[in-house]
Amino acid sequence: MKNFLILFVLFLSSLFSYGQRDSTRIFLSFFCENNGLIPDYKTSFRDSISAVLEVKEVIQKLHKQAYLQASVDSFATHGDTLLSFISMGEQFKWAALKKGNINPIILSKAEFHEKYYHNKLFNIDQFLEFENDLLTYLEDHGYPFASLQIDSFMIEGNSLYGVLNYEKGPIIVFDSIVVVGSSKVKTRYLMRELHIEKGQPFSQKKVLEADKIISALGFVRVARPPVVEFRSGKATVTIFLEDKKINQADGIIGFLPNEGGGKKILITGELNLNLKNVFGTGKGVLLEWKKLKASSQTLNTAYYHPKLLGSNLDLRLNFNLLNQDSLFLTVYRGINVSSALSVRSRVSFFTGLKTSRQFSSYLGTDTTLLLMSDYNYYTYGLSYNWNNLDDIFYPHKGWIFDVQLSLGNKVLRENALVKRELYDQLDKKSIQYSCNILVNRFFALKAKSVIFTKLEAAKIFNDKNTLFINDLYRVGGLKSLRGFNELNYYASTFGIASVEYRYFTDPTSYLLVFYDQGYVSNAVNPSFKDDFPFGFGLGVSFTTGAGVFNFVYSLGQSREQKLSLNLSKVHFGIISRF
C-alpha cells in the first residue's frame, strides 16, 4: 500500500511540476509525528519528481538507522513546497542472534560474534556484510551453493530474536581446465599458475582472479571471461585465450663520435633475443650482447623456469660478462628463486658468485692506491617487485616499484701485474653490500598523451673500504642516462630522475621528448669529483610490418662532456616480436 501511495504521489507531482520545472524550483519539507530526527536531506529541486525520490531516500536512511517501521503517512503541497508527513516508529534492536548450526571456525572467518548482536541497534549493513563474508568464505572453500537463513525469528515490541542456520550444499571440487582459442599454453602449466589442482575444493576467488593472473603473464591475453560448468560435484573451468606476440629479436646500431680524436665514427651495436612461453610451458630464454667500444663488450644470458618441480617457486639462472677494454673481465653467475605474493607483487631470493680479473696494473694519479684488483664476491640478497601497469609494452597508467638489497663476502686475490706491497695495506676479506631501487610511474593525460617518470638509484658499500673500479655500477647510455656513451660512468653511488612525454599516433606508435637528470659519485677514484650530468632529446617508436622501429637523438652535458651537436648520440634499431 505504501509503495502504491508513493507511485500515486509521483504521478500527481509530475502533473504539478509540468508547467513549473523550467521557471521555479520545488522545495521539500518534512513533518514527523513524534518529532524524530530526520536524516540530512536536500531541500531544493528542479521538479517535484526529484523531491519525492528524495523522500524515498530519507525513508531508506531511517530503515538503516533501525527505524524499520518508518513510512510516509501523506503528502501535501503548499505553493512551491512539497510537504511530507512521515511516521518513524521505534528503533529496533537485536535482543539476541545465536550462531545456530554454523561451525565456530567458519563464523570466526566471517568475523561473527554473538556480542555484536546482543542488545545492539539493528544494523542491516552490518548483517549483510556478515552474510556476504560468510557465503564468500564458503564458496572459496568448496561450497558455491551455500545459503544462510535466520530461524526461530521473533519480534517482541522493538526487540529481535533469531538463530542462524546455513545450508552448505554439495561439496564441489575442481576437475580440470579447458583452454579454448589460439593459445598453445599447456593446461598443466596454466593450472599451476592459477593454483588450481584436480580434486582441490572449488574456489570462486581463484576463478575471478584468473584474468588478472593470466594478464600478468604477458604472453597470452584473455579473450572473454572464464566459464565454470558444475557436473556431478566437479567444476570444469573453460578459459578463452589467445597468444600474444611477445618473443623479441632486435638489434640496435649506434653511431657515436670518437672522443679519442680524429674524425672517425665509432660504431656500437646490440643484439637481443628474448623468448617467453617456450613450448607453451612459460619457460623463458634471454640473450643480450652489446659492443660498447672497439674492445669492450657485454654478454647477458638467463633461463627462466616457472613452478619448479610443481611448487609455487620460480627459478631463474643468470650469467653476465663484462669485458672492459684491456683493463678487466668480470663474470657473474647467479641463481634467483622467486614467489608471487599476489597478482601484482613478487619477492625473490638470489645468490651468486662474481669474479673479476684485471689485465693491466691500472693506477690513478696516486700510485700508492690500488684502484683495481682481482676478487671473488659471494653474494646473497632479497628483492621485491610490484607492478600494476595497464599494458606491458605500451603502458598509459600504472606503477613499477622494485627494490633490491644484497650483501656478501669478498675475497681479494693477488695479481702478478700489481706490486705486492699495495695489497699489504688491505684486508683480504671483507663484507660488501648494496641497495638498488627503481620507481616508474605512467600518467595518462589524455587518450593519446602519456607522461612517464622514472627514478633509479643505487649505492654500493664495503666495510673495509676495499672497493675497486671493477666493482662499480656502470651508468650511461640509451637505457639509463641518455646523451652519453654506453656505460660511460663508473659509480659507487648514482641517481637518475627522468621525465618523458609520449604522444601516441596509434596504439603502438608514439613520439617522445625526454629529460634525464643524473647524479654520479665515485668513492674509489679520488680524482673524480661528484658530477650532475643531464641529457635531453627526442625520438620516435612506430610499428612496421617487420617490427617496431625505434629512433632516439640525444644530447648530454657533464663535467667532462660539453653540450655540443658534435657529441650528440643517435640510436636506432628494430624490434621484431613473434
GICORLIN-V774368 format. One record per run of one state. SS is the DSSP state (H for helix, E for strand, - for the rest). FROM is the first residue (numbers start at 1). TO is the last residue. If there is no record, write none. Layout:
{{SS | FROM | TO} {SS | FROM | TO}}
This chain:
{{- | 1 | 1} {H | 2 | 17} {- | 18 | 25} {E | 26 | 32} {- | 33 | 43} {E | 44 | 45} {- | 46 | 47} {H | 48 | 64} {- | 65 | 70} {E | 71 | 78} {- | 79 | 80} {E | 81 | 87} {- | 88 | 92} {E | 93 | 98} {- | 99 | 103} {H | 104 | 109} {- | 110 | 113} {H | 114 | 117} {- | 118 | 119} {E | 120 | 121} {- | 122 | 123} {H | 124 | 139} {- | 140 | 146} {E | 147 | 156} {- | 157 | 158} {E | 159 | 167} {- | 168 | 172} {E | 173 | 181} {- | 182 | 186} {H | 187 | 193} {- | 194 | 200} {E | 201 | 201} {- | 202 | 203} {H | 204 | 217} {- | 218 | 219} {E | 220 | 231} {- | 232 | 233} {E | 234 | 243} {- | 244 | 247} {E | 248 | 257} {- | 258 | 264} {E | 265 | 278} {- | 279 | 282} {E | 283 | 293} {- | 294 | 295} {E | 296 | 305} {- | 306 | 307} {H | 308 | 310} {- | 311 | 313} {E | 314 | 324} {- | 325 | 327} {E | 328 | 340} {- | 341 | 344} {E | 345 | 358} {- | 359 | 373} {E | 374 | 387} {- | 388 | 397} {E | 398 | 413} {- | 414 | 420} {H | 421 | 424} {- | 425 | 428} {E | 429 | 444} {- | 445 | 448} {E | 449 | 462} {- | 463 | 468} {H | 469 | 471} {- | 472 | 472} {E | 473 | 475} {- | 476 | 488} {E | 489 | 491} {- | 492 | 492} {E | 493 | 506} {- | 507 | 508} {E | 509 | 521} {- | 522 | 530} {E | 531 | 531} {- | 532 | 533} {E | 534 | 543} {- | 544 | 547} {E | 548 | 557} {- | 558 | 564} {H | 565 | 567} {- | 568 | 568} {E | 569 | 577} {- | 578 | 578}}
